[in-house]
Amino acid sequence: MVTLDLKDLAKYPFLKESQTYIGAISSSLEHYLESTGGRVAIREAMLMLEHALSFSGKETPSIPEIPPEKEAVMTIIATYPVSRIMVSCAQDRMLIERLVRYQAWVVFAFLQDEEPEIKRFIRRSIGLPETGMDISVIDYIPVASRMAEERWRLVNRVVEKGKVRIRPEEYDEIVRERLRYIMSRNLPLKVPSRICDQVKPAIERIKAEWQKKVLEEFGQVEESAFPPCMQAILGALTGHGHLTHMARFAVTAFLHNIGMDNTRIIELYGSVPNFDLRKTLYQVEHISGRGGTSNEYISPLCATMRTHGICVHPDSICSRVTHPLSYYKLKKRDLNKQKYQKQVKDPDESMKKRVESEGDQSDTNTPDCIPSSTDNKYKDEKST
Amino acid sequence: MKPATRMFIKQRFTDYYQKKRISPPASVKEREFGFIFFDENYPDDIRMRRHIGFSSNDDLQEYVKSLVPAHAYYSTAYYRTPQAPTMADKDWLGADLIFDLDADHIVRGSFEEMLKRIKAETEKLLEVLENELGIDMRTVKLVFSGGRGYHIHIQELGFRDFGSAERREIVDYLCGNGISPSVLLDEWGASRSGWHERYRNILTGYLEDLSKKSAKDIKSELSSLRGVGQVTADRFSGMIPDLLPLLRTSPSSILLRDQTVKTILNALVTEKESPLLPLIKEASIQVDEPVTTDTRRLIRLPGSLHAKSGFKVVSLDLKELPDFDPLIDAVAFGEREVPVEAHKEYSFSLLGSQYDITKGKTKVPEAVAVYLCARGMAEIGGEPGSAS
């Protein structure tokens, strides 16, 4: 039997043990949020969300220090549920994803230098075998369905009698993703509105921060960075082709997510045969969260696009992403890099280069896009 | 459909529901139900009445018995408030894992042939579910859909809270979507089953056939794939004699990072016009993908009748499948003679007899009459009184 001290509870606030402990400090959540401790926890949760928003998800975040004072440790434990309440009140799926990703990575970072006994305990508590390399199909799928690389697809795994084989070097990633899955499982929480009111000012600030972040991340709409699937749908749209409901939904949500305003989206639909302005307006506003629904839609995952037969002509960037939005971000970054490189070069030199590169566009585009191999990519990720 | 024909089918259905109880799904109180009735405009304008909940199995039986639906469905999902009028208010608690095998998506031919083919596909699915995915077969319910296929309901708790993305992972596995040639070949081992072995066999077979063609034909076949140039196609064609023995004995020693190999193998599994895709499809299990990934689907209620075929939706034990013949075992009606008027000539088998129906007025057993009328092949004919 493992004994967890207060510090362990702070490191692993998602554990049942931590939640039971923190649940006992106040008679009700409402009272707690009004107390001094509660106000500190709200402030800490905001800080955590800020970290989460600027976290790239590529390298291990720095581990927060756990102070020796009991009060402070309790605040750290409380920050976990408070931050979850806040994103649940904000009703923004992307904000939830960001928070959970960050929290999972922090736990993962703590686990790196953890006692073997506690490591085993954590693994068990998130439903992974303590040791051994095979995990059941039922435990594997929720984890793998969120991972991008094709080696994680169930279809590409050794699956025998309900067990999925995991290689030793893949174990860390499985633990991290499993954490993310466990943490995001119940989100958004159903929070009574009077509690949401209590954290409202903090949420407003976070939302404003998030808006800014979206602008920075996606910037101006750059059509040449659209993934092949969206280009195909747009092609059909402007070429008066017939579109399925799913295709319309996918492209509308995508354009909305990258910051295109509704008027422009509706203009695009204007070229469709039997265009019905009122219906289109309703659909576009509904999908973008302005038609009376509080939740915005996120454009479908690559896997969903595949299922509906609208994932077409996937290219090398597609194999690195699970979401059309990630494709857009990557491609846009690559395009910007190329533009920037062209600008800084000696003008004569760049003239010559351009003549050369126009002949074989694909070569100038690819170096950033094609991982040298799956194995190398994995090593790169681990070492950076 | 003439009103008299609609009335005839409804009367036969009424009679059936008076005598038979339908098999309620597990957790009746948490399921949403939906029904299509023999309204005035049925079957031209079909409306489903859904968002219906029952507090007990008896209520459900009573409802079906008194209202006699043409089609009856229930949700694969469990809800806290299944009768709530919007999806958001129902409060989703989870859903069974469902596979829909429909012959319409796989094969064309006579009804009999289609049923035979889909049964084989169902047997294939059950085998993969047990041997590869390790599903506890005691949690598997098999249902003949009353149409052209089978539904598999898996009630294993572990899958219940899976969302669409998770369910899609399973469908992709069954359908062979998203195959990575390099991963599968690289990790191939002598004792591998599943897709490692299936893909290796498919690729070997394809390359064997390809190698029998002329260099020119190989080049044009490969370069017709999007993203494959003449040079790459030509280079790959020269590699085939070396690749084949490696594929047969040790696929992992193939140089999978070689750009030519990589380009061709990837194009063969991703490009729509690839000649490899039909082979993968054949080795896969052709379940209807959106049905499995939809966590709020309504599905036919076992024990109810299907008004487009007149057949029963039959719950089956897994061991009953080999001997199950829908054209006998799903027939709900008897042999009393009924006059019908067929639209044209039809030939089919039902209840173990062969029927060659001629165009125009004829007398057939009641079961055949329901089948013909439900499928829109005939109208009820002769003296109206004889149908009741």
Boltz contact constraints between the chains, C-beta under 6 A:
constraints:
  - contact:
      token1: [A, 137]
      token2: [B, 133]
      max_distance: 6.0
  - contact:
      token1: [A, 138]
      token2: [B, 158]
      max_distance: 6.0
  - contact:
      token1: [A, 141]
      token2: [B, 166]
      max_distance: 6.0
  - contact:
      token1: [A, 141]
      token2: [B, 169]
      max_distance: 6.0
  - contact:
      token1: [A, 142]
      token2: [B, 166]
      max_distance: 6.0
  - contact:
      token1: [A, 145]
      token2: [B, 165]
      max_distance: 6.0
  - contact:
      token1: [A, 145]
      token2: [B, 166]
      max_distance: 6.0
  - contact:
      token1: [A, 145]
      token2: [B, 169]
      max_distance: 6.0
  - contact:
      token1: [A, 150]
      token2: [B, 180]
      max_distance: 6.0
  - contact:
      token1: [A, 151]
      token2: [B, 183]
      max_distance: 6.0
  - contact:
      token1: [A, 153]
      token2: [B, 178]
      max_distance: 6.0
  - contact:
      token1: [A, 154]
      token2: [B, 169]
      max_distance: 6.0
  - contact:
      token1: [A, 154]
      token2: [B, 173]
      max_distance: 6.0
  - contact:
      token1: [A, 155]
      token2: [B, 172]
      max_distance: 6.0
  - contact:
      token1: [A, 155]
      token2: [B, 173]
      max_distance: 6.0
  - contact:
      token1: [A, 155]
      token2: [B, 178]
      max_distance: 6.0
  - contact:
      token1: [A, 155]
      token2: [B, 179]
      max_distance: 6.0
  - contact:
      token1: [A, 155]
      token2: [B, 195]
      max_distance: 6.0
  - contact:
      token1: [A, 156]
      token2: [B, 180]
      max_distance: 6.0
  - contact:
      token1: [A, 156]
      token2: [B, 183]
      max_distance: 6.0
  - contact:
      token1: [A, 159]
      token2: [B, 132]
      max_distance: 6.0
  - contact:
      token1: [A, 159]
      token2: [B, 194]
      max_distance: 6.0
  - contact:
      token1: [A, 161]
      token2: [B, 134]
      max_distance: 6.0
  - contact:
      token1: [A, 162]
      token2: [B, 133]
      max_distance: 6.0
  - contact:
      token1: [A, 162]
      token2: [B, 134]
      max_distance: 6.0
  - contact:
      token1: [A, 303]
      token2: [B, 168]
      max_distance: 6.0
  - contact:
      token1: [A, 306]
      token2: [B, 177]
      max_distance: 6.0
  - contact:
      token1: [A, 307]
      token2: [B, 168]
      max_distance: 6.0
  - contact:
      token1: [A, 307]
      token2: [B, 289]
      max_distance: 6.0
  - contact:
      token1: [A, 307]
      token2: [B, 293]
      max_distance: 6.0
  - contact:
      token1: [A, 314]
      token2: [B, 270]
      max_distance: 6.0
  - contact:
      token1: [A, 373]
      token2: [B, 257]
      max_distance: 6.0
